[in-house]
């Protein structure tokens, strides 16, 4: 009987993992289609090489990371699949930042079509585009490292039973390395896409990360054992030696 129960449990776990894999694949391709539309429809052409490079840098490493975590820690992906915030302040931030995020990603394609950056500030140097693309890739790899170190890195702000304070890896230097990686990614996205004029819109996204992490710290200090002591030992929130 125990063997039969173990076999049934294993079958359920296998079925749940396959279901998770299917949901990840669907979300991945929906995200890819949305990205293609938001970049290339405003551009009005397919000869937007910065857009192709950016999508390859953004989605291929993400696919590899999904496959790795699906094999080694599907629970982490389950956490990352959850996107319904329970905290009212976070719900408000999502409502406010969502339209700005869409506008920010529409601008590079429109800039490519109408030449706003070229006409006002001159073509963005090739070296800056390449450095920015490399930084975007580095940011994505850094985010994957953070997730590998902190398997409780959910998309929503929550404290789970048994969760512990993470003090290794990038958490030795800043308290919110996931936000640091995301902020670097979005800051270098406009030049990676060859656009000067899109930069202000992406920079405006950064204060939302600051507000979000401050609210998250409030929750973690109240609900996660050992977090106040960790904050005393690790002084910097986002940027080492700065803040």
N, C-alpha and C positions, 0 to 999 in steps of 0.2 A: 504493500500500500504506500509506504513512504516513497518508494522509487517511482510509482505511478504519479504521485503528487508532484515529485520533483520534475518529472517529464512534462506534466501539464504546465507547471510554473515556467519551465524553460520555454515551452511553446508560446505561452502568453508574452514572455519577455521578447521572444523573437518576433512575434506579430506586432508588438508595440514598437519595436525598433524599426521594422519595415515600414510601419505607418509613419513614424517620424521621418524616415528617409524620404518617403513619398512627399510629405509636406515640405521638407526642405527643398527638394528638387522643384516642386511647383513654385514655391516662394522665390527661389533663385532665378528661375526663368521669367517669372512675372517681373521681378526687379530688373532683370536684364532688358526685357522688352520696354519697360517704363523708361529706363535710362536711354535706350536707343531713341525713343520717341522724344523725350525732353531735350536731348542734345541735337538730334539731326533734323527733326521737323522745323525748329526755329532756324537752323542753319540753312535749310532749303537746298542742301546738296550733300553728297556723300564724300566729297573730297576734303573733309574736315579731319585731317590726319591726327590732330591733337585729340579729337574726340575718340578716335579708334584706339590710340595708344592709352588714353586714360581708362577706357573701359576694359582693355586687356589687363592693365595694371590693377584695376579695382576688382574685377570679377574672377580672374584666374586664381590668384592667391587665396581669395575667399572660398572658392570651390575646393581647393586643396585643404584648407583649414576645416571646412565643413566635413569633408571625407574623413579627416583625421579624428575630429572630435566625435563623429558618428560612430567610429570604430572603438575609440578609447573612452569616451565619456558622453554618452547620449543624453545624460541628465543635464549637462551644461547646455546642450543645444535646446533641450526642452525649456530651460530657463530663458534662453535667448529668443525663443519663439513667442514668449509671452510679451505682449505690448500694451496691456491694459493697466494703467497706473491706478493705484488705490488712493494715493495722496492728492488732495485737492490742489495744492500748489503745483504739483507736477502736471496735473491735467491742464491747468491754465497755461503753463509753459509750453506744452505741446500744441495747444490751440493757437498760441501767439506765434510760435516759431515755425509752424507748418507752412503757412502761406509765404513767409520770407524764404524758407528753404526752396520752395518751388520757384519763386521769382529768381533767386540766386542762380539756380541751375538753368533757367531759361536764357539768362543773359549771355553766356558764352556763345551759344548757337546764334543768337540774334546779332551779336557782335561780329561773328564770322561772316554773316550774310551782309550786314550793312557797313562794316568797316569802321565802327565807332572808335575803337582803340587806334587803328591805323591813322585815321584822319585827325584825331585830337592829340595823341601822344606818340604816334609812330609805332611801327611793328614791334611787338615784344621780341627781344633778342632770343635767338635759338638756344644759346647757352642757359638762359634763365628758364626756358620751357623744359629743357632736359634736366636741369637741377631740380626743378619743381616736380617733374614726373618721378625722379628718383626719390625725392622726399615723400611723395605720396606712397610709393611702394614701401619705403622704410617705415612709414606710419602704419600701414596695414600689417606688416610683419611684426611691428612692435605691439599692436593691438592683439594679434594672435598670441604673442608671448605672454601678455598680461592675462589673457583668458586661460592659458595653459597653467599659469601660476595660481590664479584665483578661479577655481572651478565654481564659485558662487557668483561670478560676474553676470548677473541677470540683466536683462534689458530694462526691467522696472526696478524701482527702489523697494526693497523688501529685506527682511531678516528672517532666515529659515532656521528651523530647529537643527541644532548641531553645528551651526555656522560658526567659524572661528575667524579671528583677525589674521589677515595675511601680512607677514612682515618680510617676506623674502622677495628675490627678484627685483623688479622695478619699484615695489612697495617699500624698499629700503630707502629710496630717495624722495619719493613724493607719495602723498596719500591717495591721489586719484590719477594713476597712470593711464587708465582707460580714457579718461577725459583729455589728458595731455596728448595722447596719440590721436584722438579724434580731432582735437583743435588744430594740431599740426596738419592733419590731412586736409581739413577744409580751408585752412589758411593758404596752403599751396595749391589748391585746386584751380583757382582762376588763372595763374600763370601757366599751370600745366595744360590748361585748355586755351592758352594763347590770348587771354583777355585781360586788359588793364581795367576796363570799366566794370567788370563783375566783381572786382576785389572788395569794394566797399560793402556790397551786399553780403558777401561771405564773412567779412570782418564783423558785421552786425550779428552774425550767429554766435560769436564767441561769448558775449555777455550771458547768453542763455545757459551755456555750460557752467559759467561761474555761479549763477543763481541756482542752478540745479545741484551742483556739488555742495553748496552751502546748506541747502535744504537736506541733502542726503546725509551730510555730516550730523545734522541735528537729529535725524532718525537713528543713525548708527550710534551716536553717543548715548541715546536713551535706551536702545534695545539690544546692542551687541556688546556682550561682556568683554572687557579689556580694550575697547576702542578708545576711551578717553586717555588711557595710559599710552596707547600707541600714538595718539596725536601729540602728546607731550614729548615723545622720543623722536618722532618724525615731524619736523617743524613745517615743511613746505607742502602745500596742497597740490600745486599744478606744475610749477617751474622751479627746479632746484636753485637755491640761493636768491630767489626773487620773491616768490609768493607760494 
